């Protein structure tokens, strides 16, 4: 069977080192929490994940996935076109309000920015 290849961020590597020390019982959960800036409960969760899945258990599950609030390409193109044609000289707040009032497109001010 072919093994999965994965990469760890610096933060995850530091977590791995501390969790290994914790798993060897050289430090307690409170001290591990202080070193990582996490609560004892979070440290317990990481330790359990490490014990079940080894290093792979400490890697973010969100990596490589599309975020939930991502705007579709079609909507993005439509909004860019509308803003450049109708609302070119508007700030993000006013453009957001006008897109909702006149074009029935509801986006946040930050998405418009």
C-alpha positions in Angstrom: 0.0 0.0 0.0 1.2 3.5 -0.8 1.6 5.9 2.1 0.1 9.3 2.1 2.5 12.2 1.7 1.8 15.2 3.9 3.5 18.4 4.9 3.4 20.2 8.3 3.5 23.9 9.0 5.9 25.3 11.5 3.1 25.6 14.0 2.2 21.9 13.5 5.8 20.8 13.9 6.1 22.7 17.2 2.8 21.0 18.3 4.2 17.6 17.4 7.4 18.1 19.4 5.5 19.2 22.5 2.9 16.5 22.1 5.7 13.9 21.8 7.2 15.1 25.0 3.8 15.0 26.7 3.1 11.5 25.4 6.5 10.4 26.9 5.2 11.9 30.2 8.1 14.3 30.6 5.7 17.2 31.0 2.0 17.5 32.1 -1.0 18.8 30.1 -0.9 22.1 31.8 2.8 22.7 30.9 2.1 21.6 27.3 -0.8 24.0 27.2 1.4 26.9 28.4 4.1 26.0 25.8 1.6 25.9 23.0 -0.7 28.7 24.2 -3.7 26.3 24.4 -6.1 25.1 27.0 -5.7 21.8 28.8 -8.8 20.5 27.0 -7.4 21.4 23.6 -4.1 19.7 24.6 -6.0 16.6 25.6 -7.8 16.6 22.2 -4.5 16.9 20.4 -2.9 14.2 22.4 -5.8 11.8 21.7 -5.6 12.6 18.0 -1.8 12.0 18.1 -2.3 8.7 19.8 -4.9 7.5 17.3 -3.3 8.9 14.0 0.3 9.7 15.0 1.7 12.8 13.2 -1.1 12.9 10.7 -3.6 13.6 13.6 -2.0 17.0 14.2 -2.3 18.2 10.6 -5.2 20.6 9.9 -8.2 18.9 8.5 -9.1 22.1 6.6 -6.0 22.1 4.5 -6.8 21.9 0.7 -10.6 22.5 1.2 -12.6 25.4 -0.2 -13.8 27.8 2.5 -17.5 27.9 3.2 -18.0 31.6 2.4 -16.2 31.6 -1.0 -18.0 33.6 -3.7 -18.5 31.7 -6.9 -16.6 32.8 -10.0 -19.8 33.7 -11.9 -21.1 35.9 -9.1 -17.6 37.5 -8.7 -17.4 38.3 -12.4 -21.0 39.7 -12.4 -20.3 41.9 -9.3 -17.0 43.2 -10.8 -18.8 44.1 -14.0 -21.7 45.9 -12.2 -19.3 47.9 -10.0 -17.1 48.9 -12.9 -20.2 50.0 -15.0 -22.7 51.4 -12.5 -20.9 52.0 -9.2 -17.4 52.9 -10.2 -17.0 55.9 -8.0 -18.8 54.4 -4.9 -17.0 53.3 -1.8 -17.5 49.7 -0.7 -20.3 50.4 1.8 -22.4 52.4 -0.7 -21.7 49.9 -3.5 -22.8 47.1 -1.3 -26.0 48.8 -0.4 -26.8 49.7 -4.1 -26.0 46.1 -5.3 -28.6 44.9 -2.8 -31.2 47.6 -3.5 -31.0 47.7 -7.3 -29.5 44.4 -8.3 -30.7 42.1 -5.5 -27.1 40.9 -4.8 -26.3 40.6 -1.1 -22.6 40.6 -0.3 -20.7 42.0 2.7 -18.8 45.3 2.5 -15.6 43.4 2.9 -16.4 41.1 -0.1 -16.9 44.2 -2.2 -13.7 45.8 -1.0 
